[in-house]
Structure formats: C-alpha cells, structure tokens
Amino acid sequence: MSTGYLIGIDCGSSSAKSVIFATDGRIVGLGQARVAQITDTPRHVERDMPATWRIVASTIRDALADAGLTGTDIAGVGVTAHGDGLFLLNRNKQPLGHGIMSLDSRAYGIHDGWKREGLLDRLMPVAGQRPYPYSATTLLAWIKRHEPERFASIGTVFFAKDWLRYCLTGEIATDLTEASTAFTDLHSQSYSPDILSALGLSEISAALPPMLDSCALAGTVSAEAAALTGLAEGTPVSAGLHDVIAAAVGLGQVRPGDMTVTAGTFSINEVLRDRPVIGTEWACRAGYRKGLWNCMAISPASASNLEWMARYVAPDDPEAAARLIEATIAKFATGRTERQIPLYHPYLFGSPFETPATASFLGVQSWHDRADLFRAMIEGTIFNHRHHVEDLLQTGGVRQIGISGGGSRRPEIGQLFADILGRPVMTSPLREAGALGAALTAAVACGLAPSLEEAVDALHMQPRQFEPDAALARYYDAVYGRYLAIARVLEPFWPSLHSDQSDDYPKAEPQHEKLPENLAAGATTSPAMPGSGQVVPPPSEAATAPTITQTLTAAIAAIQAPAVPIGSIPLQH
C-alpha cells in the first residue's frame, strides 16, 4: 500500500474519537471528547446533531495537533459511528429533531405488536433479520404514530455516521452495512419496497439515500468543513461503515469465515460469509461490499456487567474497583484452584433469549469474596459470547476468531476466551479498531490501496495467538453445559422477575399495510434470487413456549451430569 496518513472517525455512544493512522496501522495522532446523550424523556436516548458535529470537528483538529500534521498531510477520511438508531434531515437538508440512538427504547410497544402479529418472523426471508426496537424502521413507525408532522417532513433517512459524513462533504449517501440494518433485501442487497410496505413505511422510500460500498468515494471535504476541522478542502472521504463491522475490519477480519468477538457494552459476535444464511438466532446483514454478508449475534450482556458491579463494590473509589478487577484477571494465569467459584448469568441489561431475562449468581457461599464474584462475572460474560458463537457456527466454517475489547489485550483474558470457546483465538496489538476500520475504507477510497483486503494485509499487526488448554477446555465445557441448562430452567420464571416495558401497541388495529404475497407464507427464500440463502423457518408456538415442567425435565439431566475432573479439581460450581 502507498504511504500517507489516514483519519478514522469513531463516534460511539459516549465519546467521539478522531485517530490519525499511518498506513501500517500505527497511531500518530488522537483527538477525543465526550458526546452528551439527551435523556430528558423516559425511554428516549438522543443526541444533538449539530453539537455532535462540532465536537467531532474539534477532535479532528486535536488529532492533527497531536500528530504535528496539517490537513494537507491527510490522504483520506473514513467515518464510523454507533449503529442502528435514526438521524433525520428535513427537505431542506437540516436536522429534523434530535438523532435517536440505539440505546433508545421508546418503540418497544410497536416492536412487541409486530412480534405478536407474527410480522417479525415473516420478514426474515427477505430482510435476513427481525427488526429490533431500536432499528430505524421501528423508530420510523413510532414517529409516524406519535409525531405525524415530523414524519411528514422527513427528507433524508440517515444513520449516525451518515450525518457526520454529510457534515464533512455536503453529499447525501449511506453504505451497505448501515442500510442493511433496516431497509434492504438480503439477497439482492438493494432497498426493498416489500419491507417498507409490510411495515407501513412506503412513504419514506424517496427519503432513503444512495447506497454505496463502504470503501467507495462518497465525497470530498467541503470548504466549510475544512475551516472547522483543519482538513484540506477536497480531501477524499469514504462511505464508511457500521461500527460493528468497522471493529472487525480494524482487527483484520475481512474475509469469508473470519469471526470477530467483541466484548464491550454489548456482546458482539459476527462472522463474514460469501452467501446469505438466515436463522432465528442471528441477523444476516450486508458486508462492506456487495457479495459479502455479515452474520451477527448480539446481546447487551458483556463487559458492562463488570462496570455495574464495580459501581456497587467501590462506589466512591473507582481505582479500588479497577485494582480488584486487575487482581482477579491476574489469577486466571494460574488456572482454576480448589476454591469453588459461583456461576453467573450476565443478563443485567438483556440476554440471547427472547424471554426478558434477569442476571443471577448461583452457588454463592459464605466463604466467597468480591474477587470470586468478579471472577464469576468474567467467566459468565465469556459463556454468553460462547452462546452466540455456537449459534453462528451453524452458518458455516470459521477461518479464524479475533477477540477485541473487554480486556482482551491482557494475555490472561485472551487465553480464557480460547479455553471457554474451546477454539484458537487471536488478538491484535493495534489499538482503536473501530477508527482503524473506518480509516482503512478511506485508504481504498483515496487510492492508497486497491482493496480492503490488501489494506489489511499491509498492517503491521503481528497478532498474538492463543490455543485452548485441553484440560481447561474440558473443564469449561462441562461448566458451560450447566450454565446453559440452568438458564433454560430459569427462563420460565424470568417474566415474573423482570420489569415490563410499557406497551402502546393497540391490539385490535394493525399498523401496517397488507403483507406482500412473498412475505405472507412464512419462511421462504426471496423470489428475486431463488435458493440463494439458507432459511430456518420461524419456530412454531409450541416450540417457543415450553411449559415449566417440560423445561425442568429437559434440563435436569444436563445439570446432574457427572463432572469431568482436571487432576483433583472437581468440575462443578
């Protein structure tokens, strides 16, 4: 790859970063600032769009200053940001209200109504996924019902990174990875009128922006943006990509069979495929270019559990909590001890199950201390990743598994992932994977690299490999079996323990137009490309709603299975 400097912009749920990279992935400059969330209304999580742009512009200036560079040294700019949600422009190309973030839960009632009607399952053969409560389509349906004047004023439907790129270039566009979160036919990877019609959103068809490959040139830095950021007018800007895929690209995962496991606020697990594969346990979305798909299984049940626990263990001394977590992680280097560790289900904020779940410790006894609870939480969050990984293995073989986030740069955590997953994993020494993924799309857009694969191959990565320890892998395999079996035993009881979301869905009145014929008959492949994807039919009602007795009967055998010892260590909690 040719030489030059690239800027990757990564605007997450709490902060924005602009990172300047050399083409081998080295960071040469960084600017970072917090970006506020607006939570004035219950269940609304929003962002001031102009203020967000001003903050991002300031981080670009700070990154240039940190690197000792000027705008003329930058060959290209790429943008990523938190995915899903909704950022709207009016017909005058001005912000139409606040941007809505993916943490927003206002549309749960509408989503629940679609679920009860069976609409979510009937969409899967065309969309490759069920809409989420925070998906753009669900939020648009909420706006249509509750803010009809705003809905009628929509001129452009954007996602967070599209708004930032528009501020940089003045050009309206989105990319495949973002558009496929809500609006596209899985097989043709183009906008689907059938999806919009089924959801009662046909009116916004004209507001959907042109859809580009992530590495395509989407525009150049405008004179106005140059004045605000310090970039040179005319600097190429790529289309960019959804933050989940950006993090995978920054880890070097760009080829079919590459799986990425990211431990953060969400448990993010994804694998690239050269064909669409549909299933109820994952979303199948577009990859960074046409002809590539990303199968993704996500739940808000990862490292955020540790942050929650730290607030209660040491509310007035965050450093003390951090030291305790560090000490707990260090103990993993010595393997398991005779001390029994509780079992933890990390469902504080959500789970892989459709039933609203709750978190729990099991097996806690009087001699356990805070370090034991933290250790149980770390193991439990990785068990949750394994739950998703095992689902994704149904989509095909895996070439390699890359791990990021959640302390994965620590060798103890990398090894723990290998032992619990029972598979080799690798971690990258490069930092800021999301921003790097965005910057690499800019490398292609500005001509420094002919393809994203070649841009990745030019990185100075030297990943660290971790092989599972055979004895520990057997141990964790047994513990994971109990973890999953107990979760299924608890599942019927979760609804009585979980705080319900409000339901504003009118049960007697459908809120969408009549389903198109190709969506009305259950799970079939799209007629546009017959047989192009594998389809898992929607499960029957009986299959998804077992009685408590049936669940207990099915799980007791797994819980009571004999332990497999590691030396003299009993494999039980």
C-alpha positions in Angstrom: 0.0 0.0 0.0 1.2 3.5 -0.8 2.3 5.8 2.1 0.2 8.6 3.6 -1.8 9.4 6.7 -5.5 8.5 7.2 -8.1 9.7 9.7 -10.6 7.3 11.1 -13.5 9.0 13.0 -15.4 6.8 15.5 -18.4 8.4 17.2 -19.6 6.0 19.9 -22.4 6.1 22.4 -20.5 8.2 24.9 -17.5 9.7 23.1 -16.1 10.7 19.7 -12.5 9.9 18.5 -10.5 11.1 15.5 -7.5 8.9 15.1 -4.7 9.5 12.6 -3.0 6.4 11.3 0.0 5.6 9.2 -0.9 3.0 6.5 0.6 0.2 8.6 -1.9 0.9 11.4 0.4 2.9 13.7 -1.4 5.7 15.6 0.3 9.0 15.1 -2.4 11.4 16.5 -5.5 11.2 18.6 -8.3 13.6 19.5 -11.1 12.6 21.8 -14.1 14.2 23.5 -17.3 13.2 25.3 -20.5 13.5 23.4 -23.6 14.0 25.6 -26.8 11.9 25.4 -30.1 13.6 25.8 -32.4 11.7 28.1 -35.0 14.3 29.1 -37.9 12.0 28.2 -38.2 8.4 29.7 -37.0 5.8 27.3 -35.7 8.4 24.9 -31.9 8.4 24.3 -31.0 11.1 21.8 -28.2 13.3 20.5 -28.0 16.9 19.4 -26.9 16.5 15.8 -25.2 19.9 15.2 -23.5 19.8 18.6 -22.2 16.3 17.8 -20.7 17.5 14.5 -19.0 20.4 16.3 -17.5 18.0 18.8 -16.3 15.7 16.1 -14.7 18.6 14.2 -12.8 19.6 17.3 -11.4 16.1 17.7 -10.1 16.2 14.2 -8.3 19.5 15.0 -7.0 17.9 18.2 -5.7 14.8 16.3 -3.9 17.0 13.8 -2.3 19.0 16.6 -1.3 15.8 18.5 0.3 14.4 15.4 2.1 17.6 14.4 0.4 17.4 11.0 -1.6 19.7 8.8 -4.7 18.9 6.7 -2.6 18.6 3.6 -0.8 15.6 5.1 -4.1 13.6 5.3 -4.8 11.4 2.3 -8.3 10.3 3.2 -11.0 10.2 5.9 -13.3 7.4 7.0 -16.2 7.5 9.4 -17.9 5.0 11.6 -20.4 5.6 14.5 -22.8 3.7 16.7 -25.1 1.7 14.5 -28.9 1.4 14.1 -30.9 4.3 15.6 -32.1 7.1 13.4 -30.8 10.5 12.3 -33.2 12.5 10.1 -33.0 15.6 7.8 -35.9 17.6 6.6 -36.5 18.5 3.0 -34.1 21.5 3.4 -31.4 19.1 4.4 -31.4 20.3 8.0 -31.6 18.2 11.2 -35.2 17.1 11.9 -35.2 16.9 15.6 -32.5 15.1 17.6 -30.7 12.0 16.4 -32.1 8.8 18.1 -29.5 6.4 19.4 -29.6 2.6 19.5 -30.0 2.8 23.3 -33.4 4.3 22.9 -36.4 2.1 23.9 -39.4 4.2 23.1 -40.6 1.8 20.3 -40.8 -1.4 22.4 -44.5 -1.3 22.3 -44.6 -1.2 18.5 -42.0 -3.9 18.3 -44.0 -6.1 20.6 -47.1 -5.6 18.5 -45.3 -6.6 15.3 -44.0 -9.7 17.2 -47.5 -10.7 18.3 -48.8 -10.4 14.8 -46.0 -12.7 13.5 -44.7 -9.9 11.3 -41.1 -10.1 12.6 -40.7 -13.8 11.6 -42.4 -13.2 8.2 -39.9 -10.5 7.4 -36.8 -12.7 7.9 -36.7 -14.5 4.5 -36.4 -11.1 2.8 -34.7 -9.0 5.4 -32.4 -11.7 6.9 -33.3 -10.4 10.4 -36.1 -9.3 12.7 -36.3 -5.5 13.2 -35.1 -4.5 16.7 -36.9 -2.0 18.9 -34.1 0.4 18.1 -34.0 -0.3 14.4 -34.6 2.6 12.0 -37.8 1.0 10.7 -39.3 0.6 14.2 -38.4 4.2 15.2 -39.9 5.5 12.0 -43.1 3.6 12.8 -43.1 5.2 16.2 -42.6 8.7 14.7 -45.3 8.1 12.2 -47.8 7.3 15.0 -46.7 9.8 17.7 -45.2 12.7 15.7 -47.0 12.7 12.3 -45.9 16.2 11.4 -42.3 15.3 11.9 -42.8 12.1 9.8 -44.4 14.1 7.0 -41.3 16.4 7.0 -38.7 13.7 6.5 -36.4 14.5 3.6 -33.5 12.1 4.3 -33.1 9.0 6.5 -29.6 8.8 7.9 -27.6 6.8 10.4 -25.2 8.5 12.9 -22.1 8.2 10.7 -24.0 9.3 7.6 -24.8 12.6 9.3 -21.1 13.2 10.2 -20.0 12.3 6.7 -22.7 14.7 5.3 -21.2 17.5 7.5 -17.8 16.7 6.1 -18.8 16.6 2.4 -22.3 18.0 1.9 -23.1 14.8 0.0 -26.1 12.6 0.9 -25.3 8.8 1.0 -25.2 5.8 3.2 -23.4 2.4 2.9 -24.4 -1.2 2.6 -23.6 -2.1 6.2 -25.9 0.6 7.6 -28.7 0.3 5.0 -29.0 -3.4 5.6 -29.8 -2.9 9.3 -33.3 -1.9 8.3 -34.2 -1.4 4.6 -32.6 -3.9 2.2 -33.4 -7.2 0.6 -30.9 -9.7 1.9 -30.4 -11.4 -1.4 -30.2 -8.5 -3.8 -28.6 -6.2 -1.2 -30.7 -3.4 -2.5 -33.6 -1.4 -1.0 -36.7 -3.5 -0.6 -40.1 -1.9 -1.3 -41.7 -5.1 0.2 -40.1 -4.4 3.6 -41.3 -0.8 3.7 -44.8 -1.8 2.6 -45.1 -4.5 5.2 -44.1 -2.1 8.0 -46.4 0.7 6.7 -43.5 2.9 5.7 -43.8 3.1 1.9 -43.9 6.9 2.2 -40.2 7.2 3.2 -38.9 5.3 0.2 -37.8 8.5 -1.6 -36.0 9.6 1.6 -33.6 6.7 1.6 -30.1 7.9 0.5 -28.0 6.4 -2.3 -26.3 3.2 -1.0 -22.6 2.7 -1.6 -20.0 0.1 -0.9 -18.2 1.0 2.3 -14.9 1.7 0.5 -16.5 3.9 -2.2 -15.6 7.5 -2.5 -18.7 9.3 -1.0 -17.4 12.9 -1.5 -14.6 15.3 -0.5 -14.2 17.7 2.4 -16.1 20.9 1.7 -14.7 24.4 2.3 -17.0 24.8 5.3 -15.8 21.6 6.9 -12.2 22.4 6.1 -12.5 25.6 8.0 -14.0 23.8 11.1 -11.7 20.8 11.1 -8.3 21.9 9.8 -8.6 19.3 7.0 -7.7 20.4 3.4 -10.7 21.1 1.2 -11.0 18.3 -1.4 -9.7 15.5 0.9 -11.4 12.2 -0.1 -14.0 10.8 2.3 -15.1 7.2 2.0 -18.7 6.0 2.6 -17.6 4.4 5.9 -19.4 1.6 7.7 -21.4 0.4 10.7 -19.3 0.4 13.9 -19.7 -3.4 14.5 -18.1 -4.2 11.1 -15.6 -1.4 11.5 -14.2 -3.0 14.6 -13.9 -6.3 12.8 -12.0 -4.7 9.9 -9.7 -3.0 12.3 -8.9 -6.4 13.7 -8.0 -7.6 10.2 -11.2 -9.7 9.8 -12.2 -9.0 6.2 -12.5 -12.5 4.5 -15.3 -15.1 4.5 -15.0 -17.3 7.5 -13.4 -14.6 9.7 -15.2 -14.4 13.0 -14.9 -11.5 15.4 -15.9 -11.5 19.1 -16.1 -8.0 20.7 -16.6 -7.7 24.5 -18.0 -4.2 25.3 -21.3 -2.8 26.4 -22.7 -5.4 24.1 -21.6 -8.9 23.4 -20.9 -8.6 19.7 -20.2 -11.8 17.7 -20.0 -11.8 13.9 -18.8 -13.8 11.0 -18.3 -12.9 7.4 -19.9 -15.2 4.7 -19.9 -15.3 0.9 -23.6 -16.2 0.9 -26.6 -15.2 3.0 -27.5 -17.6 5.8 -30.8 -16.9 7.6 -31.5 -18.1 11.1 -33.6 -17.1 14.1 -30.5 -16.7 16.4 -28.6 -14.2 14.4 -29.1 -11.2 12.0 -27.7 -11.6 8.5 -26.8 -8.2 7.1 -24.6 -6.9 4.2 -20.9 -6.9 4.4 -18.7 -4.0 3.4 -19.2 -4.7 -0.3 -21.8 -6.5 -2.4 -21.5 -10.2 -2.5 -20.4 -10.3 1.2 -22.7 -10.9 4.2 -22.2 -10.4 7.9 -24.0 -12.9 10.3 -24.2 -11.2 13.6 -25.4 -12.3 17.1 -25.6 -9.7 19.7 -26.9 -9.2 23.3 -26.2 -6.4 25.9 -24.6 -8.9 28.2 -20.8 -8.5 28.2 -18.2 -6.3 29.9 -20.9 -3.8 31.1 -21.7 -6.3 33.9 -18.3 -5.6 35.4 -18.8 -1.9 35.2 -22.1 -2.3 37.0 -20.6 -4.4 39.7 -17.7 -2.0 40.2 -20.1 0.8 41.0 -21.5 -1.1 43.9 -18.3 -2.7 45.2 -16.5 0.6 45.4 -18.9 3.4 44.6 -16.5 6.1 45.9 -13.3 4.6 44.8 -13.2 3.6 41.1 -9.5 2.9 41.3 -10.0 0.4 44.0 -12.6 -1.4 41.9 -10.2 -1.4 38.9 -7.4 -2.8 41.1 -9.7 -5.6 42.2 -10.6 -6.5 38.6 -6.9 -6.4 37.7 -6.1 -8.7 40.5 -8.9 -11.1 39.5 -7.7 -11.2 35.9 -4.1 -11.9 37.0 -5.3 -15.0 38.9 -6.5 -16.5 35.6 -2.9 -17.0 34.7 -2.7 -19.7 37.3 -5.7 -21.6 36.1 -8.5 -22.9 38.3 -7.8 -23.6 42.0 -9.6 -25.8 44.6 -11.7 -22.8 45.5 -15.2 -23.2 44.1 -16.3 -20.2 42.0 -20.0 -19.3 41.7 -21.8 -19.4 38.4 -23.1 -16.1 36.9 -25.6 -15.4 34.2 -24.8 -11.9 32.8 -28.3 -10.8 31.9 -28.4 -7.4 33.7 -29.3 -5.5 30.5 -30.5 -8.3 28.2 -29.7 -11.8 27.0 -29.7 -14.0 23.9 -33.1 -15.3 25.0 -36.4 -13.9 23.7 -37.9 -14.1 27.2 -36.9 -11.0 29.2 -34.1 -12.3 31.4 -32.5 -11.3 34.7 -29.0 -11.7 36.0 -28.1 -14.1 38.8 -25.3 -15.6 40.8 -25.7 -19.3 41.6 -23.6 -21.3 44.1 -22.6 -18.3 46.3 -21.5 -19.5 49.8 -20.3 -17.8 52.9 -16.6 -18.0 52.1 -16.8 -16.3 48.7 -15.4 -12.8 48.5 -15.6 -10.0 46.0 -12.8 -11.4 43.8 -14.8 -14.6 43.5 -17.8 -12.7 42.3 -15.8 -10.7 39.8 -14.2 -14.0 38.5 -17.7 -15.5 38.1 -18.8 -12.4 36.2 -15.8 -12.6 33.8 -16.4 -16.2 33.1 -20.2 -15.7 32.8 -19.7 -12.9 30.2 -17.5 -15.2 28.1 -20.0 -18.0 28.4 -22.5 -15.6 26.9 -20.1 -15.0 24.0 -19.9 -18.8 23.6 -23.7 -19.0 23.4 -23.6 -16.6 20.4 -20.5 -18.2 18.8 -22.2 -21.7 18.9 -25.2 -20.2 17.1 -23.0 -18.6 14.5 -21.2 -21.9 13.8 -24.4 -23.1 12.2 -23.7 -20.6 9.4 -20.5 -22.4 8.3 -16.9 -23.0 9.0 -14.6 -20.5 10.7 -11.2 -19.4 9.3 -10.0 -17.6 12.4 -11.5 -16.0 15.5 -10.4 -12.5 16.5 -11.1 -11.1 20.0 -11.3 -7.4 20.9 -12.5 -5.3 23.8 -13.2 -6.4 27.4 -9.5 -6.5 28.4 -8.6 -8.9 25.6 -5.2 -7.2 25.2 -4.4 -8.9 28.5 -3.0 -12.4 27.8 -5.0 -13.9 30.6 -8.2 -12.8 29.0 -7.2 -14.0 25.5 -6.3 -17.4 27.0 -9.6 -17.5 28.9 -11.5 -16.9 25.6 -9.6 -19.7 24.0 -10.3 -22.1 26.9 -14.0 -21.3 27.2 -14.7 -21.2 23.4 -12.6 -24.4 23.0 -11.0 -22.9 19.9 -7.9 -21.0 18.9 -8.3 -17.2 19.1 -6.1 -14.2 18.2 -5.8 -10.7 19.5 -4.3 -7.7 17.7 -1.7 -5.3 19.2 -3.2 -2.4 17.2 -5.5 -0.1 19.1 -8.7 1.8 18.2 -10.0 -1.0 16.0 -13.2 0.9 15.0 -11.4 4.0 13.9 -8.8 1.9 12.1 -11.5 0.0 10.2 -13.0 3.3 9.1 -9.6 4.7 8.1 -8.9 1.5 6.0 -12.0 2.2 3.9 -10.6 5.6 3.3 -7.3 4.0 2.1 -9.3 2.3 -0.7 -11.4 5.4 -1.5 -8.4 7.7 -1.9 -6.4 5.1 -3.9 -3.7 4.2 -1.4 -4.9 0.5 -1.5 -6.7 -1.4 -4.3 -8.9 -3.3 -1.9 -9.8 -3.6 1.8 -8.1 -7.0 1.9 -4.8 -5.5 0.7 -5.1 -2.6 3.0 -5.5 -5.0 5.9 -2.6 -7.1 4.7 -0.3 -4.1 4.8 -1.0 -3.6 8.5 1.8 -4.2 11.0 -0.4 -6.5 13.1 1.6 -9.5 14.4 -1.4 -10.9 16.1 -1.0 -12.9 19.3 -2.4 -16.5 19.1 -3.9 -18.4 22.0 -4.5 -22.1 21.8 -7.0 -23.7 24.2 -5.6 -25.7 27.1 -7.0 -29.2 26.7 -7.8 -29.8 30.3 -9.2 -26.3 30.9 -11.3 -26.6 27.8 -12.9 -29.8 29.0 -13.5 -28.2 32.4 -15.2 -25.1 30.9 -17.1 -27.3 28.5 -18.7 -29.0 31.5 -19.4 -25.8 33.3 -20.8 -24.1 30.2 -23.2 -27.1 29.8 -24.5 -26.4 33.3 -24.6 -22.6 32.7 -26.8 -23.1 29.7 -29.0 -25.8 31.2 -29.7 -23.7 34.3 -30.5 -20.7 32.2 -33.2 -22.7 30.4 -34.6 -23.9 33.7 -34.8 -20.3 34.9 -36.3 -19.0 31.6 -40.0 -19.6 32.5 -39.5 -17.7 35.8 -37.8 -14.6 34.3 -41.0 -12.8 33.2 -42.2 -12.7 36.8 -38.9 -11.1 37.9 -38.5 -8.6 35.0 -39.8 -5.1 34.9 -42.1 -4.8 31.9 -41.8 -2.1 29.2 -44.9 0.0 28.5 -47.0 -1.2 25.6 -48.5 1.4 23.4 -49.5 -1.0 20.7 -53.3 -1.2 20.0 -54.1 -4.8 19.9 -57.2 -4.5 17.7 -55.7 -2.4 14.9 -52.8 -3.5 12.6 -50.4 -0.6 12.0 -49.0 -1.8 8.6 -50.3 -2.5 5.2 -51.3 -5.9 3.9 -48.2 -8.1 3.6 -47.0 -8.7 0.1 -47.6 -12.3 -1.0 -44.0 -13.3 -0.8 -43.9 -12.3 2.8 -47.2 -13.8 3.9 -46.4 -17.5 3.7 -43.7 -17.9 6.4 -40.1 -18.6 5.8 -39.3 -18.9 2.1 -36.4 -17.6 0.1 -36.9 -14.4 -1.8 -38.2 -14.9 -5.3 -35.6 -12.5 -6.6 -32.8 -15.0 -6.0 -34.3 -18.5 -5.5 -32.3 -20.7 -3.3 -29.6 -18.2 -2.6 -29.9 -18.4 1.1 -30.5 -21.0 3.8 -33.6 -20.3 5.8 -34.5 -21.5 9.2 -38.4 -21.4 9.4 -40.0 -19.5 12.2 -40.5 -21.9 15.1 -44.0 -23.0 16.0 -45.7 -21.5 19.0 -45.4 -24.9 20.8 -41.6 -24.9 20.2 -41.0 -21.5 21.6 -43.2 -21.7 24.7 -42.4 -24.9 26.6 -44.1 -25.4 29.9 -42.1 -25.1 33.1 -42.4 -28.8 33.6 -41.1 -29.6 30.1 -38.2 -27.2 30.6 -37.2 -28.6 34.0 -37.4 -32.2 32.7 -35.2 -31.4 29.7 -32.6 -29.6 31.8 -32.2 -31.7 35.0 -30.2 -34.4 33.2 -27.7 -31.8 32.0 -27.3 -30.2 35.4 -26.8 -33.6 37.1 -24.3 -34.8 34.5 -21.1 -36.2 36.2 -18.2 -33.8 36.5 -15.0 -34.3 34.5 -12.0 -33.7 36.7 -8.9 -31.7 35.9 -6.5 -33.7 38.1 -8.1 -33.5 41.6 -10.2 -30.4 40.8 -13.9 -31.3 40.6 -15.6 -29.8 37.6 -18.5 -28.2 39.3 -19.6 -24.9 40.8 
